[in-house]
Amino acid sequence: AHITGTTAAVALAVAESRNVSGARLITALAVGDDLAARVAHTTGFDVYGGGDNTSTVNVLGGAAVAGVLMGLDAEGLRRALGIAMNQAAGTIDNINDKTPSFKLPIALSARNAVFSAELAELGFDGPRDPIGGRFGFVHQWTQGEPAYEHLTDGLGERYFGDAVIKAWPACRASQPSIEAAERLVADHGLAADDIERCVVHVQQRVFDGFVGQRFEPGPSAEVSAAFSIHF
């Protein structure tokens, strides 16, 4: 879910500015990634649902990372998450419309996370219950019924996170098809002249999603290529 793309950037920036230890940096990352993953799981986050986790749950995770590194107590962290909640937004149409702005949310979340924690450190406040409140994050971003048990199941004993910044240059949803083609060449010596046609089998949700789109050269051809199995 590209959570770490935000939280790792926050951790490195704040840890350097505050001169904290490596152990504390790792602790902060574990806490922030776990929070973001649990909230995403609770809301039933689905990238094909229209929202973008890199600009929604990521800012909460990033705020938690920054807050832990700054030494905020429980009340301070609550304030930071409340302020961060005000900056959760984003749309997957950045990708559907093949625009380079799809790269912005993951970075904006990092900036907003640090901003939120710094304001909280100064005593600035936000909603009392930014995650589970009447119009908190879960209420606003859940499609269907929230699975609240995921928020607390194994809390403090098991820590979750994707621990992935960017594994491949293209989208991970198109990577299996790319890798299949690479293996045909590497393992079987397949050459272009040997190919009459190519049929790629994917799950229906992948076919219907943004990587199932045809490649369309345009002002952002590299974005179209990165999210097109056809390309």
C-alpha positions in Angstrom: 0.0 0.0 0.0 3.1 2.3 -0.2 2.7 3.3 3.5 6.5 3.3 4.0 7.0 5.7 1.2 5.6 8.3 3.5 6.6 7.1 6.9 10.2 6.3 6.1 10.7 9.8 4.7 9.2 11.3 7.8 11.3 9.2 10.0 14.6 10.1 8.3 13.8 13.8 8.2 12.6 14.2 11.8 15.2 11.8 13.3 18.0 13.8 11.6 16.5 17.2 12.8 16.0 16.0 16.3 19.3 13.9 16.5 17.5 10.8 17.8 18.9 7.3 18.0 18.5 4.6 15.5 16.6 2.5 18.0 14.1 5.3 18.5 13.7 5.7 14.7 12.9 2.0 14.2 10.4 2.2 17.1 8.7 5.2 15.6 8.5 3.5 12.2 7.0 0.4 13.8 4.3 2.4 15.6 3.4 4.6 12.6 3.3 1.8 10.0 1.2 -0.3 12.4 -1.3 2.5 12.9 -1.6 3.2 9.2 -2.0 -0.5 8.3 -4.6 -1.1 11.0 -6.7 1.9 10.0 -6.5 0.9 6.3 -7.6 -2.7 7.2 -10.4 -1.4 9.4 -11.8 0.8 6.7 -11.5 -2.0 4.1 -9.3 0.2 2.0 -9.4 -0.7 -1.7 -7.3 1.3 -4.2 -10.0 0.6 -6.8 -12.6 2.3 -4.6 -11.5 5.8 -5.6 -9.4 7.0 -2.6 -5.7 6.9 -2.4 -4.1 5.5 0.8 -0.9 7.5 0.2 -2.9 10.7 0.9 -5.2 9.3 3.6 -4.0 6.6 6.1 -0.4 7.6 5.3 -0.7 11.0 6.8 -1.9 9.4 10.1 1.0 7.0 10.1 3.4 9.7 9.3 2.1 11.9 12.1 2.5 9.1 14.5 6.1 8.6 13.4 6.9 12.2 13.8 5.2 12.5 17.1 7.1 9.5 18.6 10.4 10.9 17.4 9.5 14.3 18.9 8.7 12.7 22.2 5.0 13.6 22.3 3.0 11.9 25.0 -0.4 10.2 24.4 -2.3 13.5 24.4 0.2 15.1 22.1 -0.1 12.2 19.7 -3.9 12.5 19.8 -3.5 16.2 18.8 -1.2 15.4 16.0 -3.5 12.7 14.6 -6.4 15.1 14.9 -4.6 17.8 12.9 -3.4 15.2 10.4 -7.0 14.0 9.9 -7.8 17.5 8.5 -5.4 16.9 5.7 -6.5 13.4 4.6 -7.7 13.6 1.0 -6.8 12.4 -2.5 -8.2 10.6 -5.5 -7.1 7.7 -7.7 -8.2 9.6 -10.7 -4.6 11.0 -10.7 -3.7 7.6 -12.2 -6.9 6.9 -14.2 -6.4 10.2 -16.0 -2.7 9.5 -16.5 -1.4 12.6 -14.8 2.0 13.0 -13.0 0.2 14.4 -9.9 -0.2 10.7 -8.8 3.3 11.2 -7.4 2.3 14.0 -5.1 0.1 12.5 -2.4 2.8 10.2 -0.8 5.1 13.3 -0.4 2.4 15.7 0.7 1.4 13.2 3.4 5.0 13.3 4.7 5.0 17.1 4.7 1.6 17.3 6.4 2.6 14.7 9.0 5.5 16.7 10.2 3.5 19.9 10.1 0.8 18.2 12.2 3.2 16.9 14.8 5.0 20.2 15.1 1.7 22.0 15.7 0.7 19.4 18.3 4.0 19.9 20.0 3.1 23.6 20.4 -0.2 22.6 22.0 -2.4 23.2 18.9 -5.4 20.9 19.0 -7.6 18.9 16.6 -10.7 16.6 16.9 -11.0 14.7 20.1 -11.2 11.3 18.4 -9.7 11.6 15.0 -9.9 7.9 14.1 -13.1 6.5 15.7 -15.1 9.7 16.3 -18.5 10.4 14.9 -17.0 11.9 11.8 -13.5 10.6 12.3 -11.3 8.9 9.8 -13.0 5.5 10.0 -16.5 7.0 9.5 -15.4 9.1 6.5 -13.3 6.5 4.6 -15.0 3.2 5.2 -16.8 1.6 2.3 -19.4 -0.6 4.0 -19.1 -1.6 7.7 -15.8 -0.9 9.5 -14.0 -3.9 11.0 -13.1 -2.3 14.3 -11.5 -5.4 15.6 -8.6 -4.9 13.3 -7.7 -1.7 15.2 -6.9 -3.5 18.4 -6.4 -7.2 17.6 -2.9 -8.0 18.9 -2.2 -4.3 19.5 1.3 -3.8 21.0 2.1 -7.5 20.3 2.0 -7.7 16.5 3.1 -4.9 14.3 2.0 -4.6 10.7 3.3 -2.6 7.7 4.1 -3.1 4.1 7.8 -2.1 4.4 7.9 -1.3 0.7 8.8 2.0 -0.8 8.9 1.2 -4.5 9.8 -2.4 -5.5 9.5 -2.0 -9.3 9.5 0.9 -11.7 6.0 0.2 -12.9 2.9 -0.5 -10.8 3.0 -3.7 -8.7 -0.4 -4.8 -10.3 1.3 -4.9 -13.7 4.6 -6.4 -12.5 3.4 -10.1 -12.7 2.7 -9.7 -16.4 6.0 -8.0 -17.0 7.8 -10.8 -15.0 6.0 -13.5 -17.0 7.3 -12.0 -20.2 10.8 -11.7 -18.8 10.8 -15.4 -17.8 9.7 -16.5 -21.2 12.7 -14.8 -22.7 15.2 -15.8 -20.0 14.1 -19.4 -19.5 13.0 -20.3 -23.0 15.0 -18.0 -25.3 11.8 -16.6 -26.8 12.4 -14.1 -29.6 10.1 -11.5 -31.1 10.0 -13.4 -34.4 8.7 -16.5 -32.6 5.6 -14.6 -31.4 2.3 -14.7 -33.4 0.2 -13.2 -30.6 0.3 -12.7 -26.9 -2.5 -13.4 -24.4 -2.1 -12.2 -20.8 -4.4 -13.7 -18.2 -5.1 -11.5 -15.1 -7.8 -11.3 -12.4 -10.9 -9.5 -13.5 -10.3 -6.7 -11.0 -6.9 -6.2 -12.4 -8.3 -6.1 -16.0 -11.0 -3.6 -14.9 -8.5 -1.5 -12.9 -6.1 1.2 -14.1 -3.4 -1.3 -15.3 -5.9 -2.8 -17.6 -6.1 0.5 -19.5 -4.7 0.8 -23.1 -1.5 2.7 -23.5 -2.3 6.2 -24.8 0.6 8.5 -25.8 -0.1 12.0 -24.6 1.3 14.7 -22.4 2.1 12.2 -19.7 3.0 9.1 -21.7 5.3 7.7 -19.0 2.4 7.6 -16.6 0.2 5.8 -19.1 3.0 3.3 -19.8 3.7 2.7 -16.1 0.0 1.7 -15.5 -0.7 -0.3 -18.6 -0.2 -4.0 -19.0 -0.9 -3.5 -22.7 2.2 -1.3 -23.0 
